[in-house]
Amino acid sequence: MFRRSTAARLAACTALGLMAAGTAHAQAITMATGQQGGSWFPVGGQIKAIVERENPDIDFTVTPGAGAANVVGVDAGRFQIAFANSISTVDSLEGKEPFRKPTTNVCNIGILYPQYFQIVSIADANVNGIADMAGKRLTTQQVGNTGEFLTRELLALQDMSYEDLGSVAHTSYSDSATQMKDGHADIFTLGSSLPTGSVMDLASSRDIALMNVDDATFEHFKAKNAAFQLRDVPAGAYPGFDQAIKTLSYDTHMVAPCDTDGTIVKAVLAAVADNVDSFASVNKSMEGLTVEEMATDIGVPMHSAAKEFYAERGIAGME
């Protein structure tokens, strides 16, 4: 009787142990990226694949998102990791538009690559400046996306708004490209890396032009947010695009709640830092990315675990 009772208790303990192990097997993590058809979503998928391969105890979910909305989600603790634009994150700290209040729980963990605000038009639409957008049909992203916010800011420079345009569609990158190809839109604005897949798709079937951003426009944006840069879009960036222009630029970086588990932060940073060639095959803008560049100070508090990671990799000033 004693033996059977002992055996039963041992079996029960073993079963409970297995159940507990199964429960603890996977730590569920959600990372917000960007729209399908943009540059963030596939990079997020690559991070997921590497993190899960190297860390079997992490269950990584990648979800579509948007620049400003991702920062709000991180601040609220809905996302453990998210992609963001440096300009949006800097604005969030002060509660500037489009943020309703200052964020208090958002930390930088690493720079990935530069982003470009692209004002793409069908070549024969003759959109050479902001004023030329009047009466034209625009396709852009949903409210909460950095590219959509910048579009409204750009129009405001000429005392214009969406009401001054022929029509405005808020949709995904890929749907915007389809609208342009089908002749249902004249202008496509977006913030993404170079080259952007949806714009490549558009340029393969229609002649396109990109609007040049002059110094005065740049200075207007720079005065509002020091994270803005003026960068070249080189000739040849897209099929048939044969004249270099300048445009507003900023950086894609990863953010996390400042109290996110440091193990997760380090796993994500290691996935990127140790597999740059792999990421470059997904997004050419990440080619040659260094740990030093990842650790760049952009005016957003650095997560304590990210500091430790960079210090361990030999980056000075991370104490």
C-alpha positions, 0 to 999 in steps of 0.5 A: 500500500505504501509503495503504491501510494508513494508511486502515485505521489511520484507520478503526480509530482512528475506530471505537475513538473512536466506541466510547469516546465511546459508552462515555463517553456516559452516566454511570450514576447510581442514586437510591433513593426510596420505595415506589410509592404514596408521595410520594417515587417520583414526585418522584424520577421528576421529578428523573430527567426533568429531570436527563437532559433537562439533562444528556444524559451522565447515565443516571439510574435511580430505584429504590424504597427506604425511609428507613432502608434508603436511608441504609445504601445510601448509606453503602455506596456502592450509591446515588449519591443517595437520599431520606431522613428527617431523623430517620433520617439523624441517628440513623444518624450515631450508630448508633441503632436501627434502624441497626446501626452509625454511618454514616460516608459520608452527607452532606446535599445538600438539604431538599425538604419536611416529612413527617408520621407518619400514624396512619390508622384506619377512623372506626368503629374508635374508635382515639383513642389508642395503647392503642386499637390493642390487638387491632386489625389493622395495615397498615404498611411493611416493616422499614427504613421510617421509618414502620414504625420509628415505629409500633413506637416508638409502641406501646412507649410503652404497653408494647405490641408487634406481639404485642398487635395482632390482625394486622400486614401489612407492605406498600406504601402502595397495598396498605395502602389496599386492605386498609383499603378491603376491611375487612382492616385497621383501622389504617394507619401511614405517614410521608409528605407531605400529602396522601398519594395512598394515603390520599386513595384510601382516604378517597374510599371509607371514612370515616377518622380520624387519631390526635392526637399529644399533647405528652407523646408528642411530647416522648418522641420529641423527647428521642430525636431533635432533628429531630422537630417537632410539626405540624398536619394541617389539617382538609380534608387528606383528604375527610371529615377535618374536624378538625385534629390534631397529629402527629410531623413531620420533613423529607424530604431528599436524601443522597449519599455524601460522595465522590459526584461533585460534578457529579451533586450540583449537577445534582440540586440545580439540577433541583429549585431551578430547577423548583419549580413543576414539582415542586409539580404532582407534590407540593404540599408542595414549592410555594414551596420556596426555595433557602434552605430547601433549604440548611437545616442539620439536623445532618447534614454537608453535601456539599462540592458542595452547599455550593458550589451554595448559595454560588453561589446566594447563600446565606451561611455555605456557605464 
